[in-house]
């Protein structure tokens, strides 16, 4: 199974490698200073994101282009560590959001509706095909360095 991510418009400049981070939604009772409030582009959502990501680009084994009816998306396939974390997070966070950041900017939030056990995570949305290709190239280059 995959998790589809709908993203808001993201602006990426220069040739700085693109980064991806996935954060859990913070509990409403969490004290100030232990979360950050973020507005999800193109939505009415304002969410509290935990301060530290549960998954990052370093957990990606392979990134591939994925054609959708809305254009080019990015399929992330996580390494063993990332697969374990994705499974664990989607088991405990049902009914809560995962918040996706590209280049340190919130671009999407996905309501966790089911457990994801195969380590696949689909990012789709309103980034350009060129931005998707750049993210794929940067993540795959980083994954090869880690081998």
Secondary structure, DSSP 8 states (H G I E B T S, - for coil): ---EEEE------TT----EEEEEB--TTS-TTSEEEEE-TTSS-EEEEESS-SEEGGGEEEEEEEEETTEEEEEEEE-HHHHHHHHHHHHH-TTSEEEEEETTEEEEEEE--S---S-EEEEEESS-HHHHHHHHHHHHHHHHHH-
